[in-house]
Amino acid sequence: MQVAALKPDTKQVKIEVKNLTKRFGDLLVLNRINFHVAQGEFLAIVGPTGCGKTTFLNCLSKLIPTSEGNIFIDGEVADPKRHNISFVFQEPTCLPWRTVRQNVAYGMQIKGFPAAKINERVDFMLDLVGLTETQSLYPNQVSASMVQRITVARAFAVDPDLLLMDEPYGQLDVKLRYYLEDELVKLWQTLKSTVIFVTHNIEEAVYVAERILVLSNKPTNIKAEVNVDLPRPRSLIDPDFVAIRKHVTELIRWW
């Protein structure tokens, strides 16, 4: 049974996903997925391995076409030529021949932002993520955490209509991941972007998100919606945090 996310009551709906379906030949991967995301909401997506989470994001970003259904931004069919859709991939995607500053500016340059606006925005983003002092260095001259911060700063810099994140911290060690998750939440709170964050790590989802959608096995649909109404900063040993993590784990474990 498909359980669709409810339309947020207190915030304007920014993103609508209607009957999103994806087939590869005879293989049905995504099966009529429906949900809403509010303006400025941080939504996490979790699900079992192999359920199609990355395919799901690729469809949302328009990197691949849907078989049926569509995604709407502010009531219009999502179009990368008209809307700012940012994507942070699992692997860092810094351009090695560009400095830290030039990497952060890259998305805005592609989108045709005025030069003055780019410089102002890059200065702001570098300060926000603590990269001002390293802005003239190249990606191979900074740490792994800085490389990922460059990628995230570049994605936020274009003031995206929708920011999609595909397990961006999955390959980092635990201590570094928590540090960057805290930084991500602060960025989101400051810039008020609308974020869809895909992860296989349930604890990470509970830590960063306001709401979690749990995907089923293939053919994938939304099995459940879990609200994460916890104060920030969040504590991993808070009984309410533990209870939500356990609940989401059980939703994924039992089919």
PyMOL commands that set and color helices and strands:
alter all, ss='L'
color gray80, all
select helices_A, chain A and resi 53-60+100-110+115-128+132-134+139-141+144-157+174-191+202-208+239-253
alter helices_A, ss='H'
color red, helices_A
select strands_A, chain A and resi 13-24+27-38+42-46+68-73+76-77+85-88+162-166+195-198+211-215+222-227
alter strands_A, ss='S'
color yellow, strands_A
deselect
rebuild
show_as cartoon
